[in-house]
Amino acid sequence: MAQKYIAYRHQRSVARKAKTREVFLDIVNVKNNDVTRENANMNADTPAGMMMKFASESTKPFVDDYLLSEDSRDAVEHNYLHIHDKDYYPTKSFTCVQHPLDNILTCGFVAGHGASRPAKRIETASVLACISLECAQNEMHGGQAIPAFDFYLAPYVRLSYIEELKALEDLNGEDYKDLYEEPLIDYIKKPLEGLTGKARAQQHAINKTVNRVHQSMEAFIHNMNTIHSRGGNQVVFSSINYGTDTSAEGRCVMREILLSTYEGVGDGETAIFPIQIWKKKRGVNYLPEDRNFDLYQLACKVTARRFFPNFLNLDASFNQTDEWKADDPLRYQHEVATMGCRTRVFENRFGPKTSIGRGNLSFSTINIVKLAIEASLEESDKQRRIDLFFAKLDRMLEITAKQLDDRFQFQKTAFTKQFPLLMKSLWIGADKLGPMDTVDSVINQGTLGIGFIGLAECLVALVGKHHGESEEAQELGLKIVTYMRDRVNTFCDQYHHNYSVLATPAEGLSGKFTKKDRKQFGVIPGVTDRDYYTNSNHVPVYYKCSARHKAEVEAPYHNLTRGGHIFYVEIDGDATHNPQVIMSVVDMMDQLDMGYGSVNHNRNRCMDCGYENADDHLEACPKCGSKNIDKLQRITGYLVGTTDRWNSGKLAELNDRVTHIDHGSQDLFGE
């Protein structure tokens, strides 16, 4: 027995080395495949990108051999479970965090070998926001977000305005101190003709301040698209949430970030990052009588041209809290914020119900399609088949919850000093820890996500149709995800964690499950006959239906997937001059109690000069004549400047996408 085991281990070692060698040679030879194109935000062809991939592919076997339980390892090996960011598992890092930027701006922080002082003007505040996101990205394996960009930067608009008044005092020999704190209705640039005295000085200071805010927002966007936080020319997975600050200063920040986004970067290209998220709220910015309604209209105009901002519905029943008060200057602390890719953190069993200073710790995704295929092969009777599926699902939920707890127990042994920014200035409660303290006492503020992929294919395997085409399938789909939600709630009590169900934003995973399942089960129509499984609970991208129908089908899942979700609508043609269609989508989200959504549309990009337009069939750039034209596309929650970096599964999905709103249609949401 011992000899057989030794021989078995040797054979496994030889096989693994051969596979590793093959993968490494693909990286060395700059081959375009699903290993080197796993993450579309990384250029794995550069030396630093290659090093990142070498490290990533070397680390995963170590995790399998030494850090996973036998059940978890078996589930991964047999394609039932995917552990996201497994290559970062040994680092004990977390996925993401919503930055309490006010801590950085008012206290400063130490980054590397230098310290940053507190901000005193808008330019400094903008730069510190960039540095905070960039530094934290190096300590984590997921995204970085600012939950209240407008509230955090607003004080520095006023400080800059006062600075301009002081400059005028020196120039004119006048005293404008009574203007320093005088409330302003808005910061709007206006001509100085006809103005005299203090009125002229005040308007001049406003004009100068608006210019400075605009330039600061331009710099912020430029930096977030050029600062490499990791090897492979990988910029920060950054998101900013805004929309509910009604002060003149907060409105100025929002207006100028939107205008800067609309103008574009460089030669007018659409900015890939940050993902911008408009927090829609009745009484604040959604109805014509609301204070920020004009900015909401501007946000829709910008989205129609630049994809962003996305829209977060604070009025959704599951996004509300009794703590939120319209007259509370700190009300943003009680507003849900999200990561652009969809990660949502709000409910909390171990502290305040807030998004700020919290994030996801780790998440894993269950291949519910394979469970359904097995059940369909083992049981011909429909009800017994469905019952068997739920039994298999229950077993896999148990394994996943335990795997996430195992990772949690490993993560909590990390020392504070391993995360010098995160565990000093960003994570809730961490400011009380010393450098050699473990993060054990604060880590439970985060969430553990149990995700799923391919609900549509799962339903086809079980009942013959997906939820977009069958009410029976929709009923079963809701039953499946509700069951997951209920079991996750029991895991919260069992393990004492903030577990949640995540509608997985599959990118690298989109084709991995499918490829292995097709190899095992063959081509099954409507299940394994494409190169990808449908993203989470979405209606399949290839299924032609109205936006309204798609929304009605997907809406109920948002309340069930509180770890994160997103709703997409595909628009045919140029949306630039049709912001009303964006507003109609947001109206639909409001009516159907949806949490988060966005709109996709045409955007061509010349890869040589950066020129962009929305022509349906652009073959040559009208600016430079180049035929090197690519389409700017949303891959999961974020944009990618070129589809050259997409893996085969996502490219197949992209080619299958159909529109839900046709260009020029008057009946936007009708059947």
N, C-alpha and C positions, 0 to 999 in steps of 0.2 A: 504493500500500500504506500509506504514511504517513497519507494523508488518510482512508482507510478505518479505520485504527486509531484516529485522533483521533475520528472520528465514533462508533466503537464505544465508546470510553472516555466520550464525552459522553453517549451513551445510557445507559450503565451508571450514570453519575453522576446523571442525571435520575431513573432508576428507583430508585436507592438513596435519593435525597432524598425521593422520593414515599413510599417505604416507611417511612423514618424519620419523616416528617411524620405518617403514619397512626398509627404506634406512639405517637408523642409525644401526639397528640390523644387517643388512648385513655387515656393516663396522666393528661392534663389533665382529661379528662371523667370520671375515676374509673370507667372501664368495668371490669366484671368479666369478664376474659378470661384466656387462658393466658399472656399477657405480664405482666399485673399480678398474676397468681396463680401465678407460676412457683415461688415459695418460700413455703410455707404458714406459715413462721415469721416472715414479714415482712408488715406492714400497709402496702401500697403506696399506700394512700389518704391517708396523712398527708403533710404537706409534706416532712418529712425522707425518708419512704419514696418519695415521688415523685422527689426529687432522686437517690436511690439508683438508681431505675429509669432516669431520664434518663441518668445517667452510664453505667450498665450497657449500655444500648442504643446509646450513642454510641461506646463503647470497642470493641465487637465488630467493627465494620467496619474499624477501625484495625488490629486484630490480623490480620484476613483480608488486608488490603492490604500490610502491612509486616512482619509477624512470622512468617507461615506460609510454608512451602515450597510450591511449585506442586502437588506430590503431595498434601500435607496439605490445602491449600485446595480442591483438586478433590474429595478424599474427603469433606470436610465439605459442600461445595456439593451433591454428588450423593447425600447421605444415607447414606453408608457409615460415617461416623465422627462422633462427638460429642466435642468437647473440653470437659470440665467446667470451670466457672468461667473461661470464656474472657474474661469481662469483667475479671478480675483479672490476666490474663496480663501486661500491661505493668507491673504493680506489682512483679513478680518474687517475689511472696509464695508461701508454701507452703500446703499444704492443712491439716495438723493436727499436733499434738504431744501427747505424754504428759508432763505436767508433773512434773519432779523437785521436788515441793513442799518437800522438806526444805531445798533451797537457799534458797528464799524465806523459810521459817520461821526458819531459823537465821542467815541473813545479812541479811535484809531486801532491799529493792530500791528503785530510783528509778522512780517512775511520774509522767510529766508534769512538774510543777513542784515536786513534793514527794517526800520520801523516807519509806519505811516502815521502822520499826525491827524487829528480830527479835522474834518472839513470846515471851511469857513465861507466857501462860495460854490456856485453851481458847477464850475469846471472841475474843482477838486472832488466834489461829491460824485460826479459822473465817472471820473477815473477810479475812485475807490470802489464804486459799484462793480466796475470791470475787474479790478484786482481781486475783490472778494470772490467773485464767481470763478475766476481763473485759478486762484490758489486752492479753493475748496475742491475743484475738479481733480486736482492732483492727489487729493486725499480720499476720493470716493470713486466708485465705478459707474455711477449713473449721472443723472442730470442735476443741474443747479437752477434754482428759481428765486426770484424776488417776489414776495407775495403782495406787496403794496407799493409798487414803484412810485406812484403819484404821491402818496402820503409821505414816503421817506425823503423824497427829493424836494418837496414843497418848501421846507424852511430855508433851503439854500437859494431859492429864487428870491425870497424876501431879503436875505442877507446880501445878495448881489445887487438888488435894487437899492438898498441902503448904501452900499459901496458906491454906486453911481451918484446918489445924492451927495455923498461926502466929497466926491470928486468935483461936483458942481459948486459946492461950498468953497472949495479951494480956488476954483476958477473965477467965481463971481463975487466972492467975498460976502456971501449971504448966509443966513442961518436957516436950514431946512429941517431942523430936528423934529418939528411938529409933523413932518410928513413921514418920518421913519416908520411909525407904527399905524399910520392912518389906513383904515381898511380900504381895499381896492375891490371894485366889482370884477375887474378882469385886467389882464395884461394884453392889450391890443395896440399894435403899432398904428400911430396916426401922424399926419403932417403937423408941423409946429406952427404953420402960418396962422396968424391971428391970435396966437396965445402969447401972454405976457406974464411976467412975475413968476410966482410959485407954480401956477398952472402950466407955464411953459417948461419950467424946470422939472416938474413931476412927469410930464409927458415925455420929455427927453430921456429921463431916467428909465421910464417904462420901455421906450424904444430900444435903448441900449441893453436893457435886461433881456428883452425878448430875443435880441440878436445873440446874446451870450447863451441863453438857454437852448436856442436852436443849434448853435455850434456845438454845445455840449452833448446834445442828443445825437447829432451827426457823429461826433467822436465816439460816443458810446456804441452806436451801431457799427461803425467802422472797426473799432477795437474787437468787438465780439465776433467779427468775421475774419479777423486777421491774427489774433493772438493764439498761438498754438499751445494748448494746455497739455498735450501729450505728443508722443512721436506719431509720425504719419500725417503731418500737417493737420492734425485733428484739433478743431476749435472746440470751445466749451459747448456742451449741450445745455444751452442757456434758455431760460424763459423769464418773462416779466408779466406780472398781473397788474392791472390798473383799471380805473373807470369810475370809482366811487368817491374820490376826494372832490368836494364841491367848492373848495377854497379857490380864490383867484390864482394862487401860486400853484396848487395842484393841477388846476385846469391848464395853466401855462405849460407845465411839464408834459401833460398828455397831448396837448395840441401840437407841440413842437416835435415830440417823438413820432406822432402820426404823420406830420408834414414831412419830416426827414425820411420816414419809411416810404412815403409816397414818391418822393423824389428819387430814391434809390441811392446806391453807393457806386463809387468808381465812375464808370461811363453810363450810369443809370441802371445797373443791374439790381435785381431784386435781392434784398438781404436774406441770407439763409437763417441767420440767428441775429438777435434772440427771437425765439418763438414768442409772439405777443398775444396776450389773452385779455380780452375786454370783459370785465366783470359787470354783467348786466343786472340792474336792480331797479324794480319799480319804485317810484318816488325819488329816484336819484338821477337816472339817465335813460330810461326806456320810453317814457311817454312824452308827447310834445310839451307838456307843462313842466317837465322835470328840468332841474337846473343844468344837467349835463347832456340834455338831449341833443344839442348841436354837436357835441363831441362824439356822441353815438352815431350820428349821421356821417360825420367825418370818418369814423372808424369803419363804417360800412363801405364808404367810398375807397378807402385805402385797401380793404380786403378785396374789393372787386378788381383791383389792379395787382396787389402784391401778396395775395393769399392770407396774409396776417393783417389784423389780429383775428384769432379764433374767438369764440364766444362761450363764456362760462355763465350759466344761468343761476344766479344767486337766489332766484325766486322758486327754484325747484324745491319740492317739499322736503327732500333729504339734504338740501344745502342751507337750510335755515336753522337759526338758534334763537332762543328767547333773549339771549344776552345782547343781541344787536339792537342798538338804539340810533335813530337817525341823527340825534343831536350830540352823540358821543364822539368827541374828537379822536378817540382811539377805536372807533367801531371796526376798523379794518382787522383788528385782532380777532374778531368774531365772524369774519368772512372766510369762506372756503377759498383756497387758492389751489391751482393745479400746476403740474408740470405739463409742458406742451405736448409731450408724447401721450399723455392721459393720466399719469399717476396722480391719485387723489388721496390726501391724508387729512382727516378732519375729526372723526370720532376718536375718543381716547378714554380708556378705562383707568388710566394711571396718571391723569393730569388734566389740564384745561382742554376744552374742545376748541381747538384752533389748528391752523395749518402751520403757523409760524414756529420756527425752531425745531421742526419735526420733519420726518421723511420716512421713506420706505427703507427697511433694513435689508431685505432680500425677497425674491419671489421665485416661484417655480411653476411650471405649466404642465397640466395633465393633457395627454393625448386622448381626448374623449372619443375621437373617431375610431381609433383602434379598439377601444372597448366595445363600441357599437358594432364594428365589423365582426369581432369575435362572437358577440351575442347573436348576431344574425346568422352566423355559420353554425352555431350550436343549437339554436332553437328556431323552428319553422313557424310555430304559433306566435302571433304578434304580441300578445300580452305576456306570455312567458319570456319572450325575447326581451321585452322592455324591462320586466322584473329582473332578468339576469343582468342586463346592462346596469341597473341601479345597484345591484349587489357588487358588481365589478367596480363601479364608480366609488362606492362606499369604501371598499378596500384600498383603492388608490388614493382617496382623500386622506385616509388614516396614514398611509405611508408618506404622503406629501407633508402633512402637518408635522409628523415626527421628524422628517428630514429638515424642515425649516426650523424646528426647535433645536435640532442638533447643531445647525449652523449658528443659531442664536447663541447657544451655550459656548460655542467657539468664539464668536465675535465679542462676547462680553468680557473675555479675558484680555482684550487689548488694553494697552496702557494709554492714558490720555496723551502722552507725549508723541504717540504715533500719529495723532491728528492735531497738529499744532494750531490750526485755525478753527476747524470744525468744533473741537472740544474746548476751545477757549472763548470763542465769540459767537458761535452759531447754534449749537445744539442746546435745547432747552434743559436747564439745570446743570449744564457742564461747567459753568463758570465757578462752581464751588469745588471742583476737583483739582488735585495737585498733579504734577507731571507724571508721578509714578503710581497714581491711583488708577485702578481699572475703570472701564466705562460701565461696569456692571449696574451701578445705581441709577443710571440715566437711560440706558439703551432701550428700556421697555416703553419709552415714549414713542418709539417708532412703530412701524407696522410690518407685518409679514403677509405677503400676497400669495394666494393660491389662484393661479390663472388657468385658463382653458383656451383651446383653439379649435376651430372647425365645427362649431355647432351645426352649421348648415349640412356639412357632409355626414355628421353624426346622425342627424335626423333622416337623411336620405337612406342611410344604412338600416335604420330602425323601422321607418314607416314608408319609405319610398319617395318622399318629397321633402323639400326644405321649408323652413318657416315663412319664407317670402311667398310661396305658392300654395300653401295649405294651412287651413285653420287648425286641423288636427296636429300638424307638425308644430305650429306655433304654440299650441296648448302644451304639447310635450316638451318643447324647448324651454318654456317658462317653468315647467315642473322640474326640469333638470337643473336649471340655474338656481331656482328657489331651494331645491334640495341641497345644492352646494352651499348656498348662503346659510341655511339652517345648520348644516354640519359645521361650517366654519365658526358659527356662534358657539357651538358646543366646545370647539377646540379652544376658543378664547377662555372659557371657564376651566377646561382641563389643563391647559398649559400656562395659563395666566399671561397671555400675550394679546396684542392688538392684531388678530388675524382679520383679513378681508378678502373678498373675491375680486379678482382682477380680470377684466376683459383684455387679455394679453395683447400688447402691441407687437405682433410677431414680425420681425424683419429677417434675421438670420434663420429663425425657426420656421419661417413660412414654408420652406420646401423640405426641410430635414425630416420631419415626421412623415411627410407624404412619400418621399423617396424610399424610405425603409419599408413603409407599409405596402407600397406597390410591389416591392421586391418579394415580400412575404406572401401577399394575398393576390397579386396580379392586378390587372386593370378592372376596377369595378365602376361602371357608369355612374356619374354623379358623385362619386366618392374619391377614388384614387386616379381618375382619368385626366386630371390636370396636374401641373407641377407644384401645386401649393394647396394648402387648406385655407379656407376662408378665415379672415381675421376675426377672432373671438365670436361674438354673437351677431355679426353683421349679416345682412342679406348678401348673397354672393355678388361680386362685382360684375359678373357677366349677366345677371338677371335683369332684364329690362322692365322697369316699373317707374311709376311717378315718384317724385320726392316725397309726396304725402304718404303714399303707401309704405315706402321704405321707413319713413319716420314712425308711422303707426306700429309697424312690426318691431322696430328696434327700441322704441321708447320705454316699454316696461322693464327692459333689462338694466336700464341706468340705475334704478333704485336698488337693484339686486347686486350690482357690481360696484360697491362703494370703494373698492381699491383703485378704481379708475375705469373710464369708458370714454368713447368719443363717437359722434355721429358725423358722417360725411355725406355731402351731396355733390354730385358731378354735374357741372354746367357745360353745355356745348357752346363753343364760340368765345367771343370777347366779352368779358363781364365788366370791362373798365368803365363803360358809360352806363352801367345798369346797377348802381348800388341798391336800388329798390329790391332786387331779387335777393340780396343778402339780408335785408331787413325782413323779407318774407320768410326766409329760413329761420331767422331768430324768433319771429312771431310763432312759427310752427313749433319750435322748441319750447316756447313759453306755454303754448296751448296743451302740449303733450307731456309736460312735466319732465323734459329731458335736461340733463345736467351740463353737457359740454358738446360743442359741435363746430364744424367749419365747412368751408366750401372750396372745392377744387375746380379749376378752369384752365383754359389754354394759356400758356406763356412760353413763347419761343425765346431761345437765347443763342446768340452767336458766340461760339467758344473761342473765337479769335479776338474780337473787339469788345464783346460784352453787350452788344446791342440787343434790345428785347422788343418784341411786339406779340400780338395775340392772333396773327393770321392762322387760319386753319391749316394751310399747306405751304408753309414757307420753305423754299428750297435753297435760296441764296440770300445772304444778308444785304439789305438795301443800303447799308452804310459802307461796308468794306468789300462786298462781293463774295465773301467766303461762303462755301457750302458746308462748312463745319457747324451745322445747326443742331442744337439739342433742345429738348423740351424740359423746362423746369417742372419738377413734379414733387408731390408730397409722398414720401415712402411709408411712413407710419403716422407720426404726429409732426414730423419735421420735414423740411424741404431738403432736396439734394440738387446741387448745381449741375450735375451731369449724371445721366443714367449709366455711364460707363462703369460706375462703381457699384451698381446694383447686382445682387446675386440672381441666379437663374430663376428661383422661385418668385421673387418680387418682380422681375422683368416679365415673367409669364402672367402674373396678376395684372401688371400695368397694361399689357396688350389686350387683356380681356375686359378692361373697365368700359362700362357703357354709361351714357349720360342719363340723368334723371330730370333735367330741365333743358329743353332744347332752345337753341338760340332764337330769339325773336318770338318765342311762344307767349301768347297772351294768357293762356290757362296754365299758370306755372305749376300747379300742384294737382291738376285733374288727371283722371285716368285716361 
